[in-house]
Amino acid sequence: MADLQELVDAVADLTGAPVTLEDRAFHLVAASGHPGPIDAVRQDTVLHRRATAAVRARFESYGIARSPAPVRIPADPAQGLLARWCVPVRWQRVAHGYLWLLDDGRLPEADVARVRPLAEEAGAVLARRARRRADLSGMLDALLSADPARRERAAEHLADTHALPAGALAVVVLLPPSGTGPLEEVNAWRLPRGVLATGRDDGAVLLVPLGPEPATGSGPRTGSGPAEDALLAPARSVARRARDLLPERSRTAATGISDPVPTLPHVRAAWRQARAAALLAAQQPAQQPAPAAAVEWSGAGVARLLAHGRAEDLADAVLTPRVRALLSCGDAELLRTARAYLDAAGSAQRTAAELPVHRQTLYSRLRRLEAITGLDLDDGRDRLELHLALALLPVLPHRSG
């Protein structure tokens, strides 16, 4: 028996108790039905696919990570918690997870002891899958490397193991860091099969296979339309699922989604796309109770420049002394006027209606803007200098000074 859900169901049949299997980070791996009473901890774990940090700390205080034998955790009526047995899931003396059996007082210890062979079988499966996941995570790290030879070796390895067929299209989804780190927080057991995941300083990187590359075209796909929209549907689904698997406090993590790319040699480019899109998403106001922001590369606009260099370098390039003079003057209304005027392509009528102000007030502000910056708003090059800087400003460091 190698299916973890079947193992959990077998434990439930053997003991008559509600059973859950969690990995050592307390991510839900599988759960049985509810033949009997359940408590808030089990209900919350099944609902959110992981235990909370407080529950984890409480249960770990009973020494479950070190114990070779089942541990009984007493009930806490004040907290509405039932008693439960924890059967450590080990392989070669290493704890890879925990089987939890709710005990309403009618679960004999002898029945719990009979579970241990199934726990060992689950430990072997968890260990094997953890090793494979670690290997695939390392290969994804290599695909993101700046070294072309390392990327090529990784792609060949993934193609040989059928983890990622050569020539397949894929999309990168990036969840920026939040809390203790999104890769630990995302329950990878609940992601679709075939999704590769790794953690980096800039967040959790998920590589979503989409299928074979169509016969027409090669290289990164940058077009838009119904076909491309349908192609991105699996990546959007994975992004939503990944956010849903985060703890509630982390579900506002902004998400970036790349264009579909052939896996070799464009995964690194896709990651840079997703990173730039995520930086832009992080600046969008949260729409509660709507889901966290997600920005796709195709809709990132001029923020796509962030994929081609460091944000600090881009800031040095576009935040010219004349632009910085405007940012340093401390006049938020003048900055708002500049944005509105440039977004309206220099139309005084549309700008005055957008703000809304009298047209003479608008002209007065524009003259003051020119006096502060030295820019000539009748000169298209000066307008481009200011417009580009203001468009990128939300995703650039060093916004003033």
Summary of the structure (lengths in Angstrom):
residues: 401
radius of gyration: 26.9
end to end distance: 64.7
largest distance: 87.7
contacts: 1278
relative contact order: 0.08
helix: 51%
strand: 16%
